[in-house]
C-alpha cells in the first residue's frame, strides 16, 4: 500500500514538473510572439508625417541646348509657377529596436532622422514661347517639371521643416509608446539620443 502511495506521489511530482515546464514554454512562446507582433506593428505605421509646409517658386526655362540650331529654328522658353506641399516626418521602418521578453519591454536603440516623405506639386505655365520650328515636346515638359520640382526640394533643408520635425520626435515616440502599452508592454527609450541641433537626450517622462 505504501508503495502505491509513494508511486502516486512520485507520479504527481513528475506530472507537476512536466506541466510546469510545458506551461512555462507556452508562456515563453507567447511572449516571444508578442514582442515580434509589437515590433512589426510599430514598423507597419511606416511613414509618420509630423510637419507640412507650403512652397512656391518661379522657375525660368530657356532651351540652351543646341544653341546655334535654336538661332535658326527659334528659341523656346517659359516661366513656370511651381506650388508645392511638402510632408516631413519619420520613416518608422528604419527604427532599430530589440525586445526584453522577461521584462516585457521594447527597447529603442536607434531612431531615424526626419526626412522629406512626400511632396505634392502643381505647375502653371506663363509666357510660354516656342520657336517657329522648335515646339515644346512631351520630353521637354517632363524635364521642366522635374527640374522645377527639384528646385523646391533643394529649398526644404533651409526652410526649417526638418528642424521642426526633429523637435517633435518625442511626440512620435509617445505614439509608439501607446501602441506598446495596448498589450501591457513598456517602451524603453531612456538610452535613446536624437541628434538634433542641441544634441539633447530624450528621457522618459
Protein Blocks (a to p, Z undefined) as FASTA:
>chain_A
ZZmmmmmmmmmmmmmmmmmmmmmmmmmmmmmmmmmmmmmmmmmnmpadfbdcdddddddd
ddfehkllmmmnopadddddddddddddddfklpccdddfknopacdfbdcddddfbdcd
ddddehiacdfklccdfklmmmmmmmmmmmmmmmmmmnommmmmmmmmmmmmmmmmmmmm
mnopacdfklpccddfkopacddZZ
